[in-house]
């Protein structure tokens, strides 16, 4: 792993830890409110946490093209609306630890959707890693057998929605991660909250609302900002394989804080997931390819062949973000399906 790929991997790992904590926390918060109400508050917490940075860079919004608005709209619909609502419904009957581990299927959904519709190159190692993730999820769900089949199906549908969200999000290059998080949190949070209050009627107590907003700020808001930044550098599938550690943070917290048992089958599933992560991170893909001219906004450095614009006095290895232009370029070397490498194979 080079120094250039270390930062996005760390960002995705931190995002995973924050999001993994949300599953047992959400389980505890479900009692005083319905699943849609909770989903809405979690996303409104995310919007509140990212609002300052999103509004500070609002000039980039005026320059966004139609394609980026479509990607953002799809991410909001599937990732901010349908996904969390389905997960909250699944948590009504499923133990928090089991639901957290079923969420590994999101990695498989992201890989399949990325390969089929979003021009992500998947090597043999990637397919094997996806198979390990799928096997781990089946193994981890087996003790529940058919008793939790409806809950497992709801979580599976949530994973498909988030797979679409991941693919859309990794393509966004005219909005900052904070802006994408703010938009998703505000729209999805408002819609889910209104639907929840309409269907369930009762308004939760202020203490429960505050708890949900606080969980949403960190486990959804900060987590999403970190994940989006990492996915722009690694590509949706690779970023999601790193993010797949999230459920195991959820399992550990459910065990430590809620007293849910930690079974041997969960540890075995964790071993399969660790193998999948190693396969994904150790792959090597290189060939001659051509880049068209483009203009976009993302986190970058100036110690590669892509970013040659001048910044007097700025060290080449310092990370920074701003709108910039790329001239046409043909070169070789190892690469991943990040914002610059969505070419055909």
PELINUR-V332322 format. One record per backbone hydrogen bond with DSSP energy under -0.5 kcal/mol. CO is the residue of the C=O (numbers start at 0). NH is the residue of the N-H. E is the energy in kcal/mol with one decimal. If there is no record, write none. Layout:
co/nh/e
CO/NH/E
CO/NH/E
//
This chain:
co/nh/e
1/4/-0.6
1/5/-0.9
2/6/-0.8
4/8/-1.4
5/9/-2.5
6/10/-2.7
7/11/-2.1
8/12/-2.2
9/13/-2.6
10/14/-2.3
11/15/-2.1
12/16/-2.2
13/17/-2.1
14/18/-2.5
15/19/-2.9
16/20/-1.3
18/21/-1.4
18/22/-0.6
19/22/-0.7
19/23/-0.6
20/24/-1.3
21/25/-3.0
22/26/-2.2
23/27/-1.7
24/28/-1.4
25/29/-1.1
26/29/-0.5
29/32/-1.1
33/37/-2.2
34/38/-2.4
35/39/-2.4
36/40/-2.2
37/41/-2.5
38/42/-2.0
39/43/-2.2
40/44/-2.1
41/45/-1.5
42/46/-2.2
43/47/-2.4
44/48/-2.0
45/49/-1.4
46/50/-1.0
49/53/-2.2
50/54/-2.6
51/55/-1.6
52/56/-1.0
54/57/-1.3
56/59/-1.5
57/60/-1.1
57/61/-0.8
58/62/-0.6
59/62/-0.7
60/63/-1.3
64/68/-1.7
65/69/-2.1
66/70/-2.4
67/71/-2.6
68/72/-2.5
69/73/-2.5
70/74/-2.3
71/75/-2.3
72/76/-2.5
73/77/-2.5
73/78/-0.5
74/78/-1.7
74/79/-0.9
75/79/-1.0
75/80/-0.9
76/80/-0.6
76/81/-2.3
77/82/-2.2
80/84/-1.2
81/85/-2.4
82/86/-2.2
83/87/-2.6
84/88/-2.0
85/89/-2.1
86/90/-2.0
87/91/-0.6
88/91/-0.9
89/92/-0.9
89/93/-1.6
94/98/-2.3
95/99/-2.2
96/100/-1.8
97/101/-2.2
98/102/-1.1
100/103/-1.8
101/104/-2.2
102/105/-1.8
103/106/-1.6
103/107/-0.7
104/108/-2.4
105/109/-2.5
106/110/-2.3
107/111/-2.5
108/112/-2.4
109/113/-2.6
110/114/-2.2
111/115/-2.4
112/116/-2.6
112/117/-0.8
113/117/-1.0
113/119/-2.1
118/120/-0.5
120/122/-0.5
122/126/-2.2
123/127/-2.4
124/128/-2.6
125/129/-2.4
126/130/-2.2
127/131/-2.2
128/132/-2.1
129/133/-2.5
130/134/-2.8
131/135/-2.5
132/136/-2.1
133/137/-2.3
134/138/-2.6
135/139/-2.5
136/140/-1.5
137/141/-1.1
140/143/-1.2
140/144/-0.7
141/144/-1.0
143/146/-1.4
143/147/-0.6
145/148/-1.3
147/151/-2.9
148/152/-2.4
149/153/-2.0
150/154/-2.1
151/155/-2.4
152/156/-2.5
153/157/-2.0
154/158/-2.1
155/159/-2.0
156/160/-2.1
157/161/-2.4
158/162/-2.0
159/163/-2.0
160/164/-2.2
161/165/-2.8
162/166/-1.9
163/167/-2.6
164/168/-2.9
165/169/-2.2
166/170/-0.6
167/170/-1.0
167/171/-0.6
168/171/-1.1
172/296/-3.8
175/179/-2.3
176/180/-2.3
177/181/-2.5
178/182/-2.5
179/183/-2.3
180/184/-2.7
181/185/-2.7
182/186/-2.3
183/187/-2.0
183/188/-0.5
184/188/-1.7
185/189/-1.9
186/190/-2.4
187/191/-2.5
188/192/-2.3
189/193/-2.4
190/194/-2.4
191/195/-2.5
192/196/-2.6
193/197/-2.0
194/198/-2.5
195/199/-2.7
196/200/-1.4
199/201/-2.5
201/203/-0.5
204/208/-2.3
205/209/-2.7
206/210/-2.1
207/211/-2.3
208/212/-2.5
209/213/-2.2
210/214/-2.4
211/215/-2.6
212/216/-2.2
213/217/-1.6
214/218/-2.8
214/219/-0.6
215/219/-1.3
215/220/-3.1
216/221/-2.3
217/222/-1.3
219/223/-2.2
220/224/-2.2
221/225/-2.2
222/226/-2.5
223/227/-2.9
224/228/-1.9
225/229/-2.1
226/230/-3.0
227/231/-1.9
228/232/-0.6
229/232/-0.9
229/233/-2.1
230/234/-2.6
231/338/-1.7
234/238/-2.4
235/239/-2.3
236/240/-1.8
237/241/-1.5
238/242/-2.6
239/243/-1.2
241/244/-1.5
242/245/-2.5
243/246/-0.5
244/247/-0.8
244/248/-1.2
245/248/-0.7
245/249/-1.9
246/250/-2.3
247/251/-2.1
248/252/-2.3
249/253/-2.6
250/254/-2.2
251/255/-2.7
252/256/-3.3
252/257/-0.7
253/257/-0.9
253/259/-2.0
254/258/-0.6
260/262/-0.7
262/266/-1.4
263/267/-2.3
264/268/-2.2
265/269/-1.9
266/270/-1.7
267/271/-1.8
268/272/-2.1
269/273/-2.2
270/274/-2.0
271/275/-2.0
272/276/-2.3
273/277/-2.1
274/278/-2.3
275/279/-2.2
276/280/-2.2
277/281/-1.4
279/282/-0.8
284/334/-2.4
288/330/-2.2
290/328/-1.9
293/325/-3.4
295/323/-2.5
297/321/-0.8
299/319/-1.8
305/307/-1.0
310/313/-2.3
312/314/-0.5
314/317/-1.7
315/301/-3.1
319/299/-2.7
321/297/-0.8
323/295/-2.0
325/293/-1.5
328/290/-3.8
330/288/-2.8
332/286/-0.9
335/337/-2.9
337/340/-0.9
//
